[in-house]
Amino acid sequence: MGKLDGKVAVVTGASRGIGRSIAIMLAKEGAKTVINFNSSVGSAQEVADEIAAFGGTAMLMQADVAKSEDARAMIKKVVETWGRIDVLVNNAGITRDRTMRKLTDDDWLSVINTNLNSVYWCTSAAMPFMIEQKYGRIINISSYVGQAGNFGQANYAASKGGIIAFTKTAAIEFAKYNITVNSLAPGFTLTDMLSKVAENVQEQIKSKIPMGRFGLPEEMAKAVLFLAADADYITGQQINVNGGVFM
């Protein structure tokens, strides 16, 4: 038996990177898993195929969670299809890296809408169903950058720092309904996002990590699984999975 047998999980931005690993790990533990994606249908289908190959259950759900109407419609459809929502992983995220001198309003808004506003849209949509069933596990994917800041990432840092603050308030409000709300703050992780960074810059970053290496998406997924399945008395916290780069 899996730790999440009988549960329904939604993972936003699940077609690649950390989201992909989270979706696969939750499905391996028995959760019926919604693979949310915006435009990468091919990558999302690969995730669904991998889950089907080991006998898991997955459903593709295209939605731009940066838009409130898309995010709310997605949650509604999940409940209509599977009758409940138990685990919500707000993982969708983008970068538009520029120094403040070059940052445009569109750069700012696109990152805030996708990374931060989507957390509110999805959480507020799932909240009534979780309250009714007196159970819910919400995990918001923040970042080391939301704690420490990073050159050229004012928009990204603001969005990820906002997630940590939102998590604490939601945790206070939802605790009496047996709904926990926690955030995960990954450090530098081997994903497509990091692969776009120049190799010499990657080496500079790695030299500042006490463990001397980048994290793996699967290591982030293990922490999410813990929060979803085993952390019944943990809420309002941020779990740092970062190799010691921020302590």
Sequence and secondary structure as in RCSB ss.txt:
>XXXX:A:sequence
MGKLDGKVAVVTGASRGIGRSIAIMLAKEGAKTVINFNSSVGSAQEVADEIAAFGGTAMLMQADVAKSEDARAMI
KKVVETWGRIDVLVNNAGITRDRTMRKLTDDDWLSVINTNLNSVYWCTSAAMPFMIEQKYGRIINISSYVGQAGN
FGQANYAASKGGIIAFTKTAAIEFAKYNITVNSLAPGFTLTDMLSKVAENVQEQIKSKIPMGRFGLPEEMAKAVL
FLAADADYITGQQINVNGGVFM
>XXXX:A:secstr
  TTTT EEEETT SSHHHHHHHHHHHHTT EEEEEESS HHHHHHHHHHHHHTT  EEEEE  TTSHHHHHHHH
HHHHHHHS   EEEE       B TTT  HHHHHHHIIIIIIHHHHHHHHHHHHHHHHT EEEEEE  THHHH  
TTBHHHHHHHHHHHHHHHHHHHHHGGGTEEEEEEEE SBSSHHHHTS HHHHHHHHHTSTTSS B HHHHHHHHH
HHHHT TT  S EEEESTTS  
